[in-house]
């Protein structure tokens, strides 16, 4: 894919999204008074389909992917990203500003940030939200005996102390500089102290971790409160009068769980569902839906937005790596050169996909500098052969590489089942085999996707995607993110890649507040990651959002955007 074609895709997406009405910024009604819906108007129920059911509505550790919109129906955060990908205050009155009373930096790098909550905030059960709920949540995060916590990860691991100076004021003391200290959101949700503290005081970690609060008895802060939850089938919510931005225009939300793309498309075409997002629809199914709606002269709109990088991790822990040759960077480079990424995006996205050479998003202001600095690996079987020859592998009579000491070079390439995983693996493995590498594919059962130990124990290569804000992408390749029994097998560095130079650059990056210096550190990190082939970037994924014509809702225009940032404004025609 040429750069021009990639730019054309972004231009097309921008034109599609620009045709939609500009969303209204969230605004709480004056005096906190909510106007009740007209008794003569029929109730408005939004039907949303998700392929994933949350196992932890509070969105702490141990949660699955593709559930962001679902959680935004029922919960809220201090800050959130709007439809442009820009941070906005939500539960907080304003974002802390650097070098002001709300964000102080000491000469040694330690910091203090202050968040002031909006007035009159309440949980779904009517109890007031206070700064103490954040202090209590921090206790949970930092409790090493609880699986619901994440004490080793920023921001929690960088906090020295949380103080509630009054009911609405939260003061955070930081052990060092942290660039995202002023936009705490998904990774730092409050917890209802009045509900969970008595459970925590029982001193039984399993009782706390398995408490029904996290699912069917959930009490949150979102625009809808949970009214009914049938596990595996449906969650229903009713509009919450006390929501931070006022009662939603929709009266109810109904979340259906369905991982069958054909059934999802059928529901949208029949008008029995209004919205699909969060990777529920894959590209091929979305194309079918788009064509069918167009053939009918309307009925809905499908949007494709580049939003994350799909990449392959390579197992580099000696006790797991097979073939062991991948512990040598030359073997990893050979795998990169033998990966037909252009064939992959052509096969998945009918030529509309974008090959990725890095984990950095293409819309980042430092992307051009990264693109110039990194090592690149276009499909080149000849170069792959040269590298394998250096390691003692030669082609046998069957056309595949083998070594007198290590035997056949036979890596397993793994992906979690569902969606287009089988198509992806078929294309990737075919490319390797055409290059003389006797690769095998393995579909990891989707039902075991929550088994973090099993997910981290693959022998060869395993597909995954970037998630969250960029700072977490870069942290995800550090040694601290390697899953183990000690951290309940949490962590995104499932391949166990460890590089001292990268870790040192990340430490500098994570303690830097100057934007230009941050960008320079990103360039250095991505250069090291590419040269050492810590991972193999594959392509920029296309997120699919499909909405019926009857739903008035904002659209995404940036990879970091939140589709549900102003749900309270949504309505059905």
C-alpha positions as CSV (number, residue, x, y, z in Angstrom):
1,X,0.0,0.0,0.0
2,X,1.5,3.4,-1.0
3,X,1.5,6.4,1.3
4,X,-0.9,8.1,-1.1
5,X,-3.4,5.3,-0.8
6,X,-3.2,5.4,3.0
7,X,-3.9,9.2,2.9
8,X,-6.8,8.6,0.6
9,X,-8.4,6.2,3.1
10,X,-8.1,8.8,5.9
11,X,-9.5,11.5,3.6
12,X,-12.4,9.3,2.7
13,X,-13.1,8.6,6.4
14,X,-12.9,12.3,7.2
15,X,-15.3,13.2,4.4
16,X,-17.8,10.5,5.6
17,X,-17.6,11.6,9.2
18,X,-17.7,15.3,8.3
19,X,-21.1,14.9,6.7
20,X,-22.6,14.1,10.1
21,X,-23.9,16.8,12.4
22,X,-21.3,18.2,14.8
23,X,-21.9,16.8,18.3
24,X,-22.9,19.0,21.1
25,X,-20.5,19.4,24.0
26,X,-21.7,17.9,27.3
27,X,-23.4,20.5,29.5
28,X,-25.2,19.8,32.7
29,X,-28.6,21.5,33.0
30,X,-28.6,24.7,35.1
31,X,-28.9,24.0,38.7
32,X,-28.7,20.3,38.2
33,X,-32.4,20.1,37.4
34,X,-33.4,17.3,34.9
35,X,-36.4,17.8,32.7
36,X,-38.5,14.6,32.9
37,X,-39.6,13.1,29.5
38,X,-43.1,13.9,28.3
39,X,-45.6,11.3,29.5
40,X,-47.2,11.3,26.0
41,X,-43.9,10.4,24.3
42,X,-43.3,6.7,23.7
43,X,-40.2,5.4,25.7
44,X,-37.0,5.3,23.7
45,X,-35.0,2.1,24.0
46,X,-31.6,1.8,22.3
47,X,-30.6,-1.7,21.3
48,X,-26.8,-2.2,21.2
49,X,-25.1,-5.4,20.2
50,X,-21.7,-6.4,21.6
51,X,-19.7,-9.5,20.9
52,X,-18.1,-9.4,24.4
53,X,-19.6,-9.5,27.8
54,X,-17.7,-7.7,30.6
55,X,-16.4,-9.8,33.5
56,X,-15.8,-6.6,35.5
57,X,-18.0,-3.6,34.9
58,X,-15.6,-1.3,36.9
59,X,-12.9,-1.9,34.2
60,X,-10.0,-2.6,36.5
61,X,-7.6,-5.5,35.8
62,X,-8.6,-8.7,34.2
63,X,-11.1,-7.4,31.8
64,X,-11.6,-8.4,28.2
65,X,-11.3,-6.2,25.1
66,X,-13.9,-4.5,23.0
67,X,-16.3,-3.4,25.7
68,X,-15.6,0.4,26.0
69,X,-19.0,1.6,24.8
70,X,-20.8,-0.9,26.9
71,X,-19.0,0.3,30.0
72,X,-19.7,4.0,29.1
73,X,-23.4,3.2,29.2
74,X,-23.1,2.3,32.9
75,X,-20.1,4.1,34.3
76,X,-18.2,7.3,34.2
77,X,-14.6,8.6,34.8
78,X,-12.9,11.8,35.9
79,X,-12.0,12.5,32.3
80,X,-12.8,11.0,28.9
81,X,-11.8,11.5,25.2
82,X,-14.4,13.1,23.0
83,X,-15.2,12.4,19.4
84,X,-12.1,14.2,18.3
85,X,-9.8,12.2,20.5
86,X,-9.3,15.2,22.9
87,X,-9.5,14.8,26.7
88,X,-12.5,16.4,28.4
89,X,-13.5,16.7,32.1
90,X,-16.4,14.5,33.1
91,X,-16.7,13.8,36.8
92,X,-14.1,16.5,37.3
93,X,-14.9,20.1,36.9
94,X,-11.7,20.8,34.9
95,X,-8.5,19.1,33.8
96,X,-5.4,19.9,35.9
97,X,-3.1,22.4,34.2
98,X,0.6,22.1,34.3
99,X,2.5,24.7,36.4
100,X,-0.7,25.9,38.2
101,X,-2.1,25.2,41.6
102,X,-3.9,22.2,40.1
103,X,-0.6,20.6,38.8
104,X,2.6,21.3,40.7
105,X,6.0,19.9,39.8
106,X,8.9,19.7,42.3
107,X,12.6,20.0,41.3
108,X,13.1,16.3,41.9
109,X,10.2,15.4,39.5
110,X,7.6,14.6,42.2
111,X,4.2,16.1,41.5
112,X,0.9,17.1,43.0
113,X,-2.3,17.2,41.0
114,X,-5.7,18.3,42.2
115,X,-9.0,17.2,40.8
116,X,-12.2,19.0,41.9
117,X,-15.4,17.0,41.4
118,X,-18.5,18.5,40.0
119,X,-21.2,19.2,42.6
120,X,-24.1,17.0,43.4
121,X,-22.7,13.8,41.9
122,X,-24.3,10.5,43.0
123,X,-24.0,6.8,42.5
124,X,-26.8,4.9,40.9
125,X,-28.2,4.0,44.3
126,X,-28.5,7.7,45.2
127,X,-25.5,7.8,47.6
128,X,-23.2,10.9,47.0
129,X,-20.0,10.3,45.1
130,X,-17.1,11.8,47.1
131,X,-13.4,12.1,46.9
132,X,-13.2,9.3,49.5
133,X,-14.5,6.9,46.9
134,X,-11.3,7.5,44.9
135,X,-9.1,7.1,47.9
136,X,-10.9,3.8,48.7
137,X,-10.4,2.7,45.0
138,X,-6.7,3.3,45.4
139,X,-6.6,1.0,48.4
140,X,-8.1,-1.7,46.2
141,X,-5.7,-1.0,43.3
142,X,-2.7,-1.3,45.6
143,X,-3.8,-4.5,47.5
144,X,-1.5,-7.2,46.1
145,X,-3.9,-9.9,47.4
146,X,-6.8,-8.8,45.1
147,X,-7.0,-9.7,41.5
148,X,-9.2,-6.6,41.0
149,X,-6.1,-4.4,41.7
150,X,-3.2,-3.5,39.4
151,X,-0.5,-2.3,41.8
152,X,2.4,-2.7,39.4
153,X,1.0,-0.5,36.6
154,X,0.8,3.3,36.2
155,X,-0.9,5.4,37.2
156,X,-1.4,3.5,40.5
157,X,2.2,2.4,40.9
158,X,3.4,6.1,40.6
159,X,1.1,7.5,43.3
160,X,2.6,8.1,46.7
161,X,-0.6,9.2,48.4
162,X,-4.2,10.1,47.7
163,X,-5.9,12.7,49.9
164,X,-9.5,13.8,50.1
165,X,-9.2,17.3,51.5
166,X,-13.0,17.6,51.4
167,X,-15.9,15.8,49.8
168,X,-15.2,17.2,46.3
169,X,-11.4,17.7,46.3
170,X,-9.0,14.9,45.4
171,X,-5.2,15.6,45.8
172,X,-2.8,13.1,44.3
173,X,0.9,13.0,45.3
174,X,3.1,11.4,42.6
175,X,6.5,9.8,43.1
176,X,7.8,11.2,39.8
177,X,6.7,13.0,36.6
178,X,3.9,11.3,34.7
179,X,2.6,13.0,31.5
180,X,-0.9,11.6,31.8
181,X,-1.5,12.7,35.4
182,X,-3.9,15.4,34.2
183,X,-6.2,13.1,32.2
184,X,-6.9,10.2,34.6
185,X,-9.8,8.2,33.1
186,X,-10.5,4.6,32.4
187,X,-7.5,3.4,34.4
188,X,-8.6,5.2,37.6
189,X,-12.3,4.7,38.2
190,X,-13.7,5.4,41.7
191,X,-15.4,2.5,43.6
192,X,-18.4,2.9,46.0
193,X,-16.9,2.7,49.4
194,X,-20.3,2.3,51.1
195,X,-20.8,-0.9,49.2
196,X,-17.4,-2.5,48.9
197,X,-15.6,-1.5,52.1
198,X,-17.6,-3.9,54.3
199,X,-16.8,-6.7,51.8
200,X,-13.1,-5.8,51.9
201,X,-13.1,-5.8,55.7
202,X,-14.1,-9.5,55.7
203,X,-10.4,-10.2,54.8
204,X,-11.4,-12.7,52.2
205,X,-9.8,-11.8,48.8
206,X,-11.8,-14.3,46.9
207,X,-15.1,-13.0,48.3
208,X,-14.1,-9.5,47.2
209,X,-12.9,-10.5,43.7
210,X,-16.0,-12.6,43.1
211,X,-18.6,-10.3,44.6
212,X,-21.6,-9.8,42.5
213,X,-21.0,-6.0,42.6
214,X,-18.6,-6.3,39.7
215,X,-21.3,-7.7,37.4
216,X,-25.0,-8.3,38.1
217,X,-25.2,-6.0,41.2
218,X,-23.2,-3.2,39.7
219,X,-23.7,0.3,40.9
220,X,-22.0,2.9,38.8
221,X,-22.1,6.5,37.7
222,X,-23.0,6.3,34.0
223,X,-26.0,7.6,32.1
224,X,-27.9,4.3,32.7
225,X,-28.1,2.1,35.8
226,X,-28.3,-1.6,35.5
227,X,-31.9,-2.8,35.7
228,X,-31.5,-6.4,34.6
229,X,-28.5,-8.6,33.7
230,X,-28.9,-12.1,32.3
231,X,-25.3,-13.4,32.0
232,X,-24.4,-14.3,28.4
233,X,-27.6,-12.8,27.0
234,X,-28.6,-9.2,27.9
235,X,-28.0,-6.2,30.1
236,X,-30.8,-3.7,30.4
237,X,-30.4,-0.2,31.8
238,X,-32.7,2.6,32.7
239,X,-31.9,6.3,32.3
240,X,-30.2,7.7,35.4
241,X,-31.7,11.1,36.5
242,X,-28.6,11.9,38.5
243,X,-26.1,11.5,35.6
244,X,-23.3,14.1,35.6
245,X,-24.7,15.8,32.4
246,X,-28.4,15.2,33.1
247,X,-30.9,12.6,32.3
248,X,-30.3,10.9,28.9
249,X,-32.8,11.6,26.1
250,X,-33.0,7.8,25.7
251,X,-35.1,6.1,28.3
252,X,-33.5,2.7,28.3
253,X,-30.6,0.8,26.8
254,X,-30.6,-2.9,25.9
255,X,-27.2,-4.6,25.4
256,X,-27.4,-7.9,23.5
257,X,-24.4,-10.3,23.4
258,X,-23.8,-11.9,20.0
259,X,-20.5,-13.0,18.4
260,X,-22.1,-14.3,15.2
261,X,-21.5,-11.6,12.6
262,X,-24.3,-12.9,10.3
263,X,-26.8,-12.6,13.2
264,X,-25.6,-9.1,14.0
265,X,-26.0,-8.0,10.4
266,X,-29.5,-9.6,10.3
267,X,-30.6,-7.7,13.4
268,X,-29.4,-4.4,12.0
269,X,-31.1,-5.0,8.6
270,X,-34.3,-5.9,10.4
271,X,-34.3,-2.8,12.5
272,X,-34.2,-4.8,15.7
273,X,-30.9,-3.2,16.7
274,X,-29.7,0.4,16.4
275,X,-25.9,0.4,17.1
276,X,-22.9,-1.9,16.8
277,X,-19.4,-0.9,17.8
278,X,-16.3,-2.1,19.7
279,X,-15.0,-4.7,17.2
280,X,-18.3,-6.6,17.1
281,X,-18.5,-6.4,13.3
282,X,-15.5,-7.4,11.2
283,X,-14.7,-5.7,7.9
284,X,-16.2,-8.3,5.6
285,X,-19.5,-8.4,7.5
286,X,-19.6,-4.6,7.5
287,X,-19.1,-4.5,3.8
288,X,-22.1,-6.8,3.3
289,X,-24.2,-4.6,5.6
290,X,-23.1,-1.4,3.8
291,X,-24.0,-2.8,0.4
292,X,-27.4,-4.1,1.6
293,X,-28.3,-0.7,3.2
294,X,-27.2,1.1,0.0
295,X,-29.3,-1.3,-2.2
296,X,-32.3,-0.5,0.0
297,X,-31.8,3.2,-0.5
298,X,-30.9,3.8,3.1
299,X,-31.5,2.3,6.5
300,X,-28.2,3.0,8.2
301,X,-24.6,4.0,7.9
302,X,-21.4,2.0,8.3
303,X,-18.1,3.8,9.3
304,X,-14.6,2.5,9.0
305,X,-12.0,4.2,11.3
306,X,-8.3,3.2,11.6
307,X,-7.9,2.9,15.3
308,X,-5.3,0.4,16.5
309,X,-2.3,-1.6,15.3
310,X,-2.6,-5.3,14.9
311,X,0.8,-6.9,15.6
312,X,2.4,-10.3,16.4
313,X,4.3,-11.0,19.6
314,X,7.2,-13.4,19.4
315,X,7.8,-15.7,22.4
316,X,11.3,-14.9,23.8
317,X,11.3,-16.6,27.1
318,X,13.8,-19.5,26.9
319,X,11.6,-21.9,28.8
320,X,8.7,-21.4,26.3
321,X,10.3,-20.4,22.9
322,X,9.9,-22.9,20.2
323,X,11.8,-22.9,17.9
324,X,14.6,-21.7,20.2
325,X,16.2,-19.9,17.2
326,X,13.8,-17.0,17.7
327,X,15.9,-16.0,20.7
328,X,18.4,-14.8,18.1
329,X,17.4,-11.5,16.6
330,X,18.4,-12.8,13.1
331,X,15.7,-15.4,13.3
332,X,13.1,-12.8,14.3
333,X,14.2,-10.5,11.5
334,X,13.8,-13.5,9.1
335,X,10.3,-14.0,10.3
336,X,9.6,-10.3,9.8
337,X,10.9,-10.4,6.2
338,X,8.8,-13.5,5.6
339,X,5.6,-12.0,6.8
340,X,3.5,-10.9,3.8
341,X,1.7,-7.9,5.4
342,X,0.6,-6.3,2.2
343,X,-1.1,-9.6,1.2
344,X,-2.7,-9.6,4.6
345,X,-4.3,-6.2,4.3
346,X,-5.4,-6.9,0.7
347,X,-7.0,-10.1,1.8
348,X,-8.7,-8.6,4.8
349,X,-9.7,-5.2,3.6
350,X,-10.1,-5.5,-0.2
351,X,-7.1,-3.2,-0.7
352,X,-8.3,-0.5,1.8
353,X,-6.1,-1.6,4.6
354,X,-2.8,0.1,5.7
355,X,0.4,-1.9,6.5
356,X,2.0,-1.0,9.8
357,X,5.7,-0.7,10.3
358,X,5.4,0.5,13.9
359,X,2.9,0.6,16.8
360,X,2.7,4.4,16.5
361,X,-0.6,5.7,15.1
362,X,-0.3,7.4,11.7
363,X,-2.0,10.6,12.9
364,X,0.5,11.1,15.7
365,X,2.5,14.4,15.4
366,X,5.8,12.5,15.6
367,X,4.9,9.7,13.1
368,X,7.1,11.1,10.3
369,X,10.2,11.1,12.6
370,X,9.4,7.6,13.7
371,X,8.9,6.4,10.1
372,X,12.4,7.7,9.2
373,X,14.1,6.1,12.3
374,X,12.7,2.6,12.4
375,X,13.9,-0.6,10.7
376,X,11.4,-1.9,8.1
377,X,10.8,-5.4,6.9
378,X,9.0,-5.5,3.5
379,X,8.1,-9.0,2.3
380,X,11.5,-10.4,1.1
381,X,11.9,-14.2,1.2
382,X,15.5,-13.8,-0.2
383,X,16.6,-11.7,2.8
384,X,14.8,-14.1,5.2
385,X,16.8,-17.0,3.6
386,X,20.1,-15.1,4.1
387,X,19.4,-14.6,7.7
388,X,18.4,-18.2,8.4
389,X,21.5,-19.4,6.5
390,X,23.6,-17.4,8.9
391,X,22.0,-19.4,11.7
392,X,22.8,-22.7,10.1
393,X,19.4,-23.3,8.5
394,X,19.3,-24.5,4.9
395,X,16.4,-25.6,2.6
396,X,15.8,-29.3,2.5
397,X,14.3,-31.4,-0.3
398,X,10.9,-30.4,0.9
399,X,11.7,-26.7,0.4
400,X,11.6,-25.9,4.2
401,X,14.5,-24.7,6.3
402,X,16.1,-27.0,8.8
403,X,19.3,-27.1,10.9
404,X,21.5,-30.1,11.8
405,X,21.3,-29.1,15.5
406,X,17.9,-27.5,15.8
407,X,15.9,-29.5,13.3
408,X,13.0,-28.1,11.2
409,X,12.3,-24.3,11.7
410,X,8.6,-24.7,12.5
411,X,7.1,-21.8,14.4
412,X,3.4,-21.9,15.5
413,X,1.4,-18.7,14.7
414,X,-1.5,-18.3,17.1
415,X,-4.6,-16.1,17.2
416,X,-7.7,-16.1,19.3
417,X,-10.8,-17.5,17.6
418,X,-13.6,-15.4,16.3
419,X,-14.0,-12.8,13.6
420,X,-11.5,-13.1,10.8
421,X,-8.8,-14.9,12.9
422,X,-8.7,-18.0,10.6
423,X,-8.4,-15.8,7.5
424,X,-5.6,-13.8,9.0
425,X,-3.6,-16.9,10.0
426,X,-4.1,-18.5,6.7
427,X,-2.6,-15.6,4.9
428,X,0.2,-15.1,7.4
429,X,1.2,-18.8,7.4
430,X,1.0,-19.0,3.6
431,X,3.5,-16.2,3.4
432,X,5.9,-17.9,5.7
433,X,5.6,-21.2,3.9
434,X,6.2,-19.6,0.5
435,X,9.4,-18.2,2.1
436,X,10.5,-21.7,3.2
437,X,9.4,-21.5,6.8
438,X,7.3,-24.5,7.8
439,X,4.8,-22.5,9.9
440,X,1.7,-23.9,11.5
441,X,-1.4,-22.1,12.6
442,X,-3.3,-22.5,15.9
443,X,-6.7,-21.0,16.8
444,X,-6.8,-20.3,20.5
445,X,-10.3,-21.0,21.7
446,X,-12.3,-17.8,22.4
447,X,-13.8,-19.5,25.5
448,X,-10.3,-19.5,27.0
449,X,-9.6,-15.9,26.2
450,X,-9.8,-14.9,29.9
451,X,-7.2,-17.5,30.8
452,X,-4.3,-15.1,31.1
453,X,-1.7,-17.7,31.8
454,X,-2.6,-19.7,28.8
455,X,-2.6,-16.6,26.6
456,X,0.9,-15.8,27.7
457,X,2.3,-19.3,27.2
458,X,2.3,-19.5,23.4
459,X,5.5,-21.1,21.9
460,X,6.0,-19.1,18.7
461,X,4.0,-16.1,17.5
462,X,0.7,-14.7,18.8
463,X,-1.5,-11.9,17.3
464,X,-2.8,-9.1,19.5
465,X,-3.6,-5.4,19.2
466,X,-2.7,-2.1,20.8
467,X,-5.2,-0.8,23.3
468,X,-5.5,2.4,25.3
469,X,-3.6,5.6,25.0
470,X,0.0,5.7,23.5
471,X,1.8,5.9,26.9
472,X,0.4,2.4,27.7
473,X,1.4,1.1,24.3
474,X,5.1,1.9,24.9
475,X,4.9,0.6,28.5
476,X,3.4,-2.6,27.1
477,X,6.8,-3.7,25.7
478,X,8.7,-3.3,29.0
479,X,9.9,-6.0,31.3
480,X,7.4,-4.9,34.0
481,X,4.6,-5.9,31.6
482,X,5.7,-9.5,31.3
483,X,2.9,-11.7,32.7
484,X,3.7,-14.1,35.6
485,X,2.2,-15.8,38.5
486,X,3.4,-12.9,40.7
487,X,1.2,-10.4,38.9
488,X,-1.8,-12.8,38.3
489,X,-0.6,-13.2,34.7
490,X,-1.5,-9.6,34.0
491,X,0.6,-7.6,31.5
492,X,0.6,-7.0,27.8
493,X,4.2,-8.2,27.1
494,X,3.2,-11.8,26.6
495,X,6.2,-12.6,24.5
496,X,8.5,-11.8,27.3
497,X,10.7,-9.5,25.2
498,X,13.3,-7.8,27.4
499,X,15.7,-5.1,26.3
500,X,17.7,-2.9,28.7
501,X,18.1,0.0,26.2
502,X,14.3,0.1,25.6
503,X,13.5,0.0,29.3
504,X,15.9,2.8,30.0
505,X,14.5,5.0,27.3
506,X,11.0,4.2,28.6
507,X,11.9,5.3,32.1
508,X,13.1,8.6,30.7
509,X,10.0,8.9,28.6
510,X,7.6,8.2,31.4
511,X,9.1,10.9,33.6
512,X,9.1,13.6,30.9
513,X,6.5,16.3,30.6
514,X,7.9,18.3,27.7
515,X,6.0,17.3,24.5
516,X,9.0,17.6,22.2
517,X,11.2,15.5,24.5
518,X,8.4,12.9,24.8
519,X,8.3,12.6,21.0
520,X,12.1,12.2,20.8
521,X,12.0,9.4,23.3
522,X,9.2,7.7,21.3
523,X,11.4,7.8,18.2
524,X,14.2,6.1,20.2
525,X,11.9,3.5,21.7
526,X,10.4,2.6,18.4
527,X,13.8,2.4,16.7
528,X,15.1,-0.1,19.3
529,X,11.9,-2.1,19.2
530,X,12.1,-2.4,15.4
531,X,15.8,-3.2,15.2
532,X,15.5,-5.9,17.8
533,X,12.1,-7.1,16.4
534,X,10.5,-7.2,19.8
535,X,7.2,-7.5,17.9
536,X,6.1,-7.6,14.2
537,X,3.6,-4.8,13.4
538,X,1.1,-6.1,10.9
539,X,-1.6,-3.5,9.9
540,X,-3.7,-0.6,11.2
541,X,-7.0,-2.2,12.1
542,X,-10.3,-0.7,10.8
543,X,-12.8,-0.3,13.5
544,X,-16.4,-0.7,12.4
545,X,-19.3,1.3,13.8
546,X,-22.8,0.7,12.3
547,X,-25.9,2.7,13.2
548,X,-29.4,2.6,11.9
549,X,-30.9,5.7,10.4
550,X,-33.2,6.0,13.3
551,X,-30.4,6.7,15.8
552,X,-29.0,10.3,16.1
553,X,-25.5,9.8,17.6
554,X,-22.0,11.3,17.1
555,X,-19.4,9.7,15.0
556,X,-15.7,9.1,15.6
557,X,-13.2,11.2,13.8
558,X,-9.9,10.2,15.6
559,X,-8.3,6.9,16.6
560,X,-8.5,7.8,20.3
561,X,-12.0,9.0,20.1
562,X,-14.8,7.7,22.3
563,X,-18.1,6.8,20.6
564,X,-20.0,7.1,23.8
565,X,-18.6,10.4,25.2
566,X,-22.0,12.2,25.1
567,X,-24.5,9.3,25.2
568,X,-26.9,11.6,27.1
569,X,-27.5,13.5,23.8
570,X,-28.4,10.4,21.7
571,X,-32.0,9.9,20.7
572,X,-34.1,7.9,18.3
573,X,-36.1,9.5,15.6
